[in-house]
Amino acid sequence: MLHPGFFDGIETYAYTLHEGRGTLVWNVTAAKAIQAAGVDLILVEVERTQLGHIATTYEIIEAKVLAADIGQPGIAAPFMWRGSAAFAPYGIVYILVDGIHRAVRAYRERKPFYAHILTDAQSRRCVLSAPTGVIP
């Protein structure tokens, strides 16, 4: 589950891994600075099935969905996934660390939503804490 928050004035997102493997915490303030710099970023359209997963399983605040600007791309960060028949095989997958409410609005309005993909190195610079072996 993804949880937004602030820690010492830094915007953060925490993702709790399945099977009790721990929690990943990203510095979203740093990720937004990387996005603003625009260096080595790839812009991808988030698949509709992924938008549906976000819209139905993530914690959201309805007022933020209604106010969300879906024209502003989200930010996705890589992590090592153990594998799941229901989601994806073992390997690197991407988690949306910024743009959850925008993604939900795009899904509901049946519009495309885009995200900038952080490189492994960029993502590592944004990680505040993570279990061993989870960050590529």
Residue pairs with C-beta under 8 A, 6 or more apart in sequence:
1 15
1 16
1 57
1 58
1 59
2 13
2 14
2 15
2 58
2 59
2 95
2 96
2 97
2 100
3 13
3 14
3 15
3 16
3 59
4 11
4 12
4 13
4 100
5 11
5 12
5 13
5 14
6 12
7 128
10 27
10 28
10 29
10 30
10 128
11 27
11 28
11 29
11 32
12 25
12 26
12 27
12 28
12 128
13 25
13 26
13 28
13 97
13 98
14 23
14 24
14 25
14 26
15 23
15 24
15 26
15 79
15 95
15 97
16 22
16 23
17 23
17 24
17 131
17 134
18 82
18 84
19 82
21 82
21 131
21 134
22 130
22 131
22 134
23 129
23 131
24 79
24 95
24 127
24 129
24 130
24 131
24 134
24 135
25 127
25 128
25 129
25 130
26 77
26 97
26 123
26 126
26 127
26 128
27 126
27 127
27 128
28 75
28 97
28 98
28 126
30 125
30 126
31 75
31 77
31 97
31 98
31 118
31 122
31 126
32 75
32 98
34 41
34 75
34 118
34 122
34 125
34 126
35 41
35 73
35 75
35 98
35 116
40 119
40 122
41 116
41 117
41 118
42 116
42 117
43 73
43 114
43 115
43 116
43 117
44 76
44 114
44 115
44 117
45 112
45 113
45 114
46 74
46 76
46 96
46 103
46 106
46 112
46 113
46 114
46 115
48 107
51 103
51 104
51 106
51 107
51 113
52 107
53 87
54 96
54 100
54 103
54 104
54 107
55 103
55 104
55 107
55 108
58 100
58 104
60 100
60 101
60 104
61 101
64 101
65 101
65 104
65 105
65 108
66 105
67 101
68 101
68 102
68 104
68 105
69 102
70 102
70 105
70 106
70 109
70 111
70 113
72 99
72 102
73 99
73 113
73 114
73 115
73 116
74 96
74 97
74 98
74 99
74 100
74 102
74 103
74 113
74 114
74 115
74 116
75 96
75 97
75 98
75 99
75 115
75 116
75 118
76 94
76 95
76 96
76 97
76 115
76 116
76 117
76 118
77 94
77 95
77 97
77 118
77 123
77 126
77 127
78 92
78 93
78 94
78 117
78 118
78 120
78 123
78 135
78 136
79 92
79 93
79 94
79 95
79 123
79 130
79 134
79 135
79 136
80 91
80 92
80 133
80 134
80 135
80 136
81 87
81 88
81 90
81 91
81 92
81 93
82 90
83 89
83 90
83 91
87 93
92 136
94 115
94 117
96 103
96 115
97 126
99 113
99 115
102 113
103 113
103 115
106 112
106 113
107 113
118 126
120 135
120 136
123 135
123 136
124 135
127 135
